[in-house]
Amino acid sequence: MSTSAAATRRRFTGRGASGSGALRTLHRAAAVRIAFGLVWAVDASFKWLPGFIHGQTLSDELGQGSTIHTPVVHQWIQAWHTVATSAPGAFAVGTAVIETCIALAMVTGLFSNLVFLGSAVYALGVWSSAEAFGLPWSAPGITDLGPAVAYIFAALALFHASAGATWSLDALLRRKAGPWLGRLMGKVPDHLSAQLAPDS
């Protein structure tokens, strides 16, 4: 085992109560990341079903613009409806590929920071177009604002919790990635890094 690999192992085994507590915190965040990735995988699997992948259900998915009369929101939804229905097959395949990539990257922990922020932006796009922000909020029987809004905050929480720091490809590849790519990867936050440092 090389010196750097041994040092990394010592760092992440976390000697002492504070070190093991910090490591447990990162492991819990990583476990949530993997579970969230599996949720994305289920979502992605639905996008590969024939009705969606051939663009047959896109009009229903993005057809709420006619029922939403809120200024700007109506035009936004209609714009996405126009884009999607102009090439429904390509739009559907693109959606399926994006969600599949998010799922794989979440589960494996590859480029975690990029994936957390990118998936939050993607979920915002879904919430603001297909789910129309959950509008109209005055509709009888409304019970929530749409599931995509929860995806936004879950992804941002995982980013904040450094959920890509352990049990991830990022942890294996970070040292070789260089400073630019390293910013896209999950890393141990400074306040936990001190606790994880080996005893002198």
N, C-alpha and C positions, 0 to 999 in steps of 0.2 A: 504494500500500500504506500502510495507516495506521501510526502510530508504534507502537501496541501490537502490531500484527501483525508488524511488522519486528523488534520486540524479542523476540517469541515465537520467530520464525524464527531469530534469532541465538542465542537461548538453546538451541534444540534442534539447531542445527548443531554446537554443541560445539567451540569452538576449542581447539587444543592436544591433547596426548596424553590427558590425564585426561578432558577433555570428550568426545572421540570414544570413549574406552573406556566412559564412563558411558552414552553414547547407545547403543553396541553392546549393553551389558548390557540396557538397556530394550527394544531391538529384539528381542533373543533371547527375552526374556520374552514380548513381544507375539506373536512367531511361535509359541511354544508355546501361548499362549492361543488363537490362531486354529486351530491344529491340534486342540486339545482341543475347541474349538467344533464342528469338523467331526466329531469322534467323537460328540459329543452329537447332532449332526444325523443321523448314521447310526442311533443309538439311537432318536431320535424317529421316524425313518421306519419303523422296525419297529412302533412303537406305532400308526401309521396303517394298518397292514395289517388286512384285514377280520376275521380271527380275534380280534385284540385289541380293535379299535375297537368291535366289537359285543359285547364282554364275554364272548366264548365261551371264552377261555383264562384268565380270571381265577381260576377255581377251582383250576387247576393252578398258576398263579403264586403264589397266596396260600394254597395248601392244605397247606403244610408243618406247620401247627400240630398236626395229628394225629400227626405223627411226632416232634415235638419235645416232650419232657416236662420240660424245664428250667423251674422255676417262674418266673413273671412273663413270661419270653419266650414261653411257650406261650399265656398269656392275651393278650399283646400281638399275636401273630400272629393269633389267633382273632378279636380285636376288629377288626383290619383286614380279615380275611376277611368278617366280618359286614357291615362298612360297604360293602365293594366289591360283594358279591353282592346287597345290598339294592337297588342301582341300578347294575348292571354297565356299562351303556352310558355313563352320566354319569361314572362313575369312570374308565372307559377314555379317554373324550374329555378329561377333565380332566388325566389323566396325559400324554396325547399333546400337549396344548396347553402344559403346563408344560415338558416336555422340548424342544419346539420353540422356546419363548421363551428358554430357557437357551441353546440352540444359537445362535440369532440374536444374542443379546446378547453371547455369547462371541466370535463371529466379528467382529461390528461394534465391540465394545468400548464398549457402552452401559451406563451404571450398573455399571461393572465391579466395584467393591467389593461392592455389594449382590448382584450375580450370583454372585461367588465364594463369599461366605458363604452365600447362599441355596441355591446348588447343593450345597454341602457338607452343609447340613442336610437337603436333599431326598435326597441320596445316602445319608445316615445312615438316613433313613426307609426307603429301599429295602433297604438292607443289613439293617436290623433286622426288617423284615417279610417281604418277598418272598424274601430270601436267608437269613433266620433266623440272622444272624451266622455263616453257614457251618456251623451245627450240624447234626447231632452231629459234633464234631471227632474222635470215636473211630470214625467210620464207615469201613469198609474202602475203600481206594482214594481217600480224600480227598486232594486236592493243593493246595487253597487255601481262603481264607476267603470267597471270592466277589468278583466284580469291583467291586462298588459301594464297597468299602472303599478301593480305589485312587483312585476318583473323589473321595472325601472329602479325602484328603491332597493330591491334585493341585490341587484348587480352593484349598485353604488355602495351598499353596506359591505358586500364582499370585497370591493376595492379598498374601502376604509379599513377592513379587518386584515388586510394582507393575506387573503385566502389562497394566494398562489405561492406563498413562501415555502410550504412543505407539501409532501406527497404530490409532487408536480414535476413535469419535465423542466420547468423553469429552474427549479432547485439544482437539477443536474447540468443544465446548459448555461446558467448565468455567467459563470467565470469565463467561458469561452465566447460569450456573446459580444463583449465590448460595451463601451458606455452608451452608445446610441441605442442598440437593440436591448440593452439592459434596462432601459427606461420602460420598455414595453412589457417587461417581465415582472412577476411578483417577487418581492424580496422581503427579508426580515426588516421590520421597521426599527429605527434607531433606538426607541425606548425599550424594545424587547431584545435587541441585539446585545446590549450591555448585560442583560440578565442571562443570556445564552452563552456568553463568553466563558471559556473554561477557567476554573480557579487557578490562580497563579501560585 
